[in-house]
């Protein structure tokens, strides 16, 4: 995704980079209107909660976010769904 959205791949991936017109332009040029719409709708703030939820150790996740209290990380940023068994 970085190469698709960033005309200068050596730059950091930031909110400005992701919302750059180059992202949408590249997706439209590739003939993928669905991807172009998803890029427009993307909200950079979602990455913080997603990355935190993927870290198994709550203490490590809290540290990554700079929180001193694990409860804040657990309550606000962790989005882990219940594990269920397949129906078939």
N, CA, C and O of each residue as an XYZ file, in Angstrom:
352
protein
N       0.821     -1.189      0.000
C       0.000      0.000      0.000
C       0.866      1.255      0.000
O       0.501      2.263     -0.605
N       1.995      1.198      0.666
C       2.839      2.381      0.728
C       3.290      2.802     -0.663
O       3.270      3.990     -0.984
N       3.694      1.851     -1.486
C       4.148      2.187     -2.833
C       3.003      2.739     -3.671
O       3.221      3.596     -4.527
N       1.799      2.262     -3.436
C       0.637      2.742     -4.169
C       0.322      4.187     -3.805
O      -0.023      4.987     -4.674
N       0.440      4.519     -2.532
C       0.008      5.829     -2.055
C       1.101      6.877     -2.003
O       0.800      8.070     -1.968
N       2.317      6.484     -1.996
C       3.400      7.430     -1.778
C       4.261      7.549     -3.015
O       4.847      6.570     -3.478
N       4.333      8.749     -3.542
C       5.159      8.961     -4.723
C       6.642      8.919     -4.370
O       7.480      8.700     -5.245
N       6.974      9.127     -3.096
C       8.353      9.061     -2.616
C       8.407      7.989     -1.533
O       8.218      8.308     -0.359
N       8.661      6.711     -1.890
C       8.590      5.612     -0.919
C       9.510      5.747      0.292
O       9.325      5.031      1.276
N      10.494      6.641      0.249
C      11.394      6.774      1.394
C      10.763      7.590      2.529
O      11.295      7.612      3.639
N       9.639      8.257      2.264
C       8.987      9.051      3.308
C       8.247      8.149      4.290
O       7.885      7.019      3.962
N       8.028      8.664      5.500
C       7.249      7.932      6.498
C       5.786      7.898      6.075
O       5.294      8.811      5.411
N       5.104      6.835      6.469
C       3.688      6.714      6.173
C       2.917      7.491      7.242
O       2.858      7.072      8.398
N       2.336      8.605      6.857
C       1.630      9.479      7.789
C       0.207      9.714      7.297
O      -0.178      9.241      6.228
N      -0.566     10.449      8.089
C      -1.931     10.778      7.683
C      -1.921     11.576      6.384
O      -2.757     11.355      5.508
N      -0.984     12.496      6.261
C      -0.904     13.305      5.045
C      -0.565     12.442      3.830
O      -1.106     12.647      2.744
N       0.330     11.481      4.022
C       0.703     10.589      2.930
C      -0.480      9.751      2.489
O      -0.715      9.577      1.293
N      -1.229      9.228      3.458
C      -2.366      8.378      3.129
C      -3.521      9.150      2.519
O      -4.280      8.597      1.723
N      -3.667     10.407      2.873
C      -4.771     11.175      2.322
C      -4.353     11.935      1.072
O      -5.141     12.693      0.505
N      -3.127     11.733      0.651
C      -2.630     12.423     -0.526
C      -3.436     12.040     -1.760
O      -3.857     10.892     -1.903
N      -3.649     12.998     -2.645
C      -4.377     12.699     -3.875
C      -3.718     11.589     -4.691
O      -4.382     10.943     -5.501
N      -2.434     11.364     -4.488
C      -1.738     10.307     -5.224
C      -2.333      8.935     -4.946
O      -2.365      8.084     -5.835
N      -2.805      8.708     -3.719
C      -3.417      7.425     -3.380
C      -4.642      7.167     -4.236
O      -4.762      6.119     -4.871
N      -5.536      8.119     -4.247
C      -6.774      7.957     -4.997
C      -6.484      7.919     -6.494
O      -7.071      7.121     -7.225
N      -5.594      8.767     -6.940
C      -5.248      8.820     -8.357
C      -4.670      7.488     -8.828
O      -5.002      7.009     -9.912
N      -3.805      6.895     -8.009
C      -3.187      5.609     -8.377
C      -4.230      4.494     -8.423
O      -4.195      3.652     -9.320
N      -5.150      4.484     -7.469
C      -6.185      3.447     -7.447
C      -7.123      3.583     -8.638
O      -7.501      2.585     -9.251
N      -7.500      4.811     -8.966
C      -8.380      5.038    -10.118
C      -7.651      4.668    -11.403
O      -8.241      4.052    -12.291
N      -6.372      5.036    -11.514
C      -5.594      4.716    -12.706
C      -5.463      3.209    -12.892
O      -5.374      2.724    -14.020
N      -5.452      2.471    -11.784
C      -5.356      1.017    -11.861
C      -6.710      0.393    -12.202
O      -6.815     -0.823    -12.362
N      -7.742      1.228    -12.313
C      -9.066      0.734    -12.655
C      -9.803      0.111    -11.483
O     -10.702     -0.708    -11.677
N      -9.431      0.491    -10.273
C     -10.042     -0.105     -9.098
C     -10.817      0.963     -8.333
O     -10.301      1.556     -7.385
N     -12.052      1.203     -8.747
C     -12.880      2.226     -8.112
C     -13.194      1.884     -6.661
O     -13.273      2.774     -5.814
N     -13.373      0.584     -6.369
C     -13.656      0.165     -4.991
C     -12.496      0.538     -4.072
O     -12.711      1.054     -2.975
N     -11.267      0.279     -4.520
C     -10.090      0.639     -3.726
C     -10.001      2.146     -3.554
O      -9.656      2.629     -2.476
N     -10.307      2.888     -4.601
C     -10.267      4.346     -4.516
C     -11.244      4.854     -3.455
O     -10.907      5.755     -2.687
N     -12.436      4.292     -3.405
C     -13.424      4.699     -2.404
C     -12.982      4.321     -0.995
O     -13.185      5.084     -0.052
N     -12.372      3.135     -0.851
C     -11.897      2.704      0.469
C     -10.767      3.595      0.951
O     -10.671      3.885      2.143
N      -9.908      4.032      0.037
C      -8.808      4.931      0.412
C      -9.373      6.268      0.876
O      -8.900      6.829      1.864
N     -10.381      6.783      0.174
C     -11.002      8.048      0.575
C     -11.628      7.947      1.964
O     -11.578      8.903      2.738
N     -12.215      6.800      2.281
C     -12.914      6.624      3.554
C     -11.988      6.271      4.711
O     -12.407      6.303      5.868
N     -10.741      5.935      4.416
C      -9.802      5.498      5.453
C      -9.558      6.601      6.475
O      -9.376      7.764      6.115
N      -9.555      6.227      7.749
C      -9.244      7.167      8.818
C      -7.987      6.691      9.523
O      -7.959      5.598     10.089
N      -6.962      7.503      9.488
C      -5.663      7.130     10.019
C      -5.733      6.752     11.500
O      -4.937      5.930     11.954
N      -6.644      7.316     12.246
C      -6.734      7.033     13.681
C      -7.049      5.567     13.969
O      -6.771      5.081     15.065
N      -7.625      4.859     13.000
C      -7.964      3.455     13.184
C      -6.723      2.575     13.397
O      -6.821      1.523     14.029
N      -5.590      2.979     12.893
C      -4.371      2.176     12.977
C      -3.911      2.025     14.422
O      -3.401      0.967     14.792
N      -4.074      3.028     15.223
C      -3.621      2.999     16.618
C      -4.323      1.890     17.398
O      -3.666      1.118     18.097
N      -5.626      1.803     17.290
C      -6.377      0.761     17.999
C      -6.103     -0.611     17.406
O      -5.984     -1.591     18.141
N      -6.003     -0.692     16.092
C      -5.757     -1.979     15.447
C      -4.407     -2.552     15.857
O      -4.312     -3.725     16.218
N      -3.374     -1.737     15.803
C      -2.046     -2.235     16.159
C      -1.980     -2.625     17.636
O      -1.312     -3.596     17.993
N      -2.663     -1.878     18.486
C      -2.691     -2.194     19.910
C      -3.431     -3.502     20.170
O      -3.023     -4.289     21.024
N      -4.500     -3.729     19.449
C      -5.286     -4.947     19.632
C      -4.534     -6.195     19.191
O      -4.804     -7.291     19.683
N      -3.599     -6.035     18.276
C      -2.852     -7.188     17.763
C      -1.685     -7.594     18.649
O      -1.063     -8.629     18.407
N      -1.374     -6.807     19.666
C      -0.289     -7.137     20.589
C      -0.885     -7.925     21.755
O      -1.750     -7.423     22.474
N      -0.423     -9.147     21.936
C      -0.990    -10.022     22.970
C      -0.740     -9.499     24.383
O      -1.617     -9.596     25.242
N       0.438     -8.952     24.630
C       0.809     -8.489     25.962
C       0.277     -7.077     26.205
O       0.702     -6.126     25.548
N      -0.648     -6.945     27.145
C      -1.265     -5.651     27.443
C      -0.235     -4.623     27.908
O      -0.334     -3.446     27.563
N       0.746     -5.062     28.686
C       1.784     -4.143     29.162
C       2.591     -3.580     27.994
O       2.918     -2.393     27.976
N       2.910     -4.428     27.022
C       3.658     -3.980     25.846
C       2.823     -3.009     25.014
O       3.342     -2.018     24.500
N       1.529     -3.297     24.886
C       0.636     -2.411     24.134
C       0.534     -1.052     24.820
O       0.573     -0.017     24.155
N       0.407     -1.050     26.129
C       0.339      0.207     26.882
C       1.613      1.017     26.718
O       1.573      2.235     26.542
N       2.733      0.333     26.777
C       4.020      0.993     26.612
C       4.152      1.602     25.218
O       4.654      2.716     25.071
N       3.710      0.883     24.212
C       3.769      1.371     22.839
C       2.985      2.671     22.683
O       3.409      3.575     21.963
N       1.844      2.762     23.357
C       1.012      3.960     23.274
C       1.456      5.059     24.233
O       0.964      6.186     24.161
N       2.378      4.736     25.121
C       2.855      5.727     26.081
C       1.939      5.884     27.283
O       1.973      6.907     27.967
N       1.120      4.868     27.540
C       0.207      4.919     28.682
C       0.899      4.405     29.937
O       1.702      3.474     29.872
N       0.591      5.006     31.066
C       1.122      4.526     32.340
C       0.158      3.555     32.996
O       0.548      2.772     33.862
N      -1.097      3.605     32.582
C      -2.111      2.716     33.146
C      -2.638      1.761     32.078
O      -3.119      2.188     31.028
N      -2.539      0.470     32.360
C      -3.003     -0.542     31.416
C      -4.517     -0.472     31.213
O      -5.022     -0.830     30.149
N      -5.229     -0.014     32.227
C      -6.687      0.057     32.144
C      -7.142      0.964     31.004
O      -8.130      0.673     30.330
N      -6.419      2.059     30.794
C      -6.759      2.984     29.711
C      -6.604      2.291     28.358
O      -7.465      2.404     27.486
N      -5.512      1.586     28.201
C      -5.276      0.859     26.959
C      -6.353     -0.188     26.743
O      -6.880     -0.328     25.640
N      -6.679     -0.919     27.791
C      -7.684     -1.982     27.698
C      -9.059     -1.414     27.347
O      -9.762     -1.961     26.496
N      -9.434     -0.335     27.993
C     -10.780      0.218     27.821
C     -10.960      0.945     26.485
O     -11.986      0.790     25.822
N      -9.969      1.732     26.097
C     -10.135      2.608     24.941
C      -9.607      2.014     23.639
O     -10.215      2.202     22.585
N      -8.490      1.303     23.698
C      -7.817      0.913     22.457
C      -7.909     -0.556     22.079
O      -7.773     -0.892     20.903
N      -8.133     -1.425     23.028
C      -8.173     -2.859     22.701
C      -9.506     -3.205     22.073
O     -10.561     -2.935     22.647
N      -9.460     -3.797     20.904
C     -10.676     -4.202     20.191
C     -10.527     -5.655     19.766
O     -10.320     -5.969     18.593
N     -10.636     -6.513     20.743
C     -10.465     -7.930     20.484
C     -11.818     -8.603     20.632
O     -12.440     -8.562     21.694
N     -12.257     -9.217     19.556
C     -13.553     -9.888     19.582
C     -13.473    -11.250     20.237
O     -12.384    -11.775     20.469
N     -14.608    -11.809     20.528
C     -14.698    -13.126     21.149
C     -14.336    -14.197     20.125
O     -14.762    -14.127     18.972
N     -13.551    -15.187     20.546
C     -13.217    -16.313     19.676
C     -14.399    -17.267     19.623
O     -14.911    -17.676     20.665
N     -14.832    -17.620     18.441
C     -15.947    -18.536     18.283
C     -15.536    -19.700     17.399
O     -14.582    -19.600     16.627
N     -16.265    -20.806     17.517
C     -15.983    -21.979     16.710
C     -16.767    -21.891     15.400
O     -17.874    -21.353     15.382
N     -16.213    -22.409     14.311
C     -16.943    -22.395     13.058
C     -18.220    -23.229     13.160
O     -18.289    -24.166     13.955
N     -19.219    -22.894     12.366
C     -20.483    -23.621     12.423
C     -20.446    -24.928     11.662
O     -21.310    -25.784     11.855
N     -19.475    -25.090     10.816
C     -19.358    -26.337     10.044
C     -18.060    -27.032     10.320
O     -17.797    -28.094      9.757
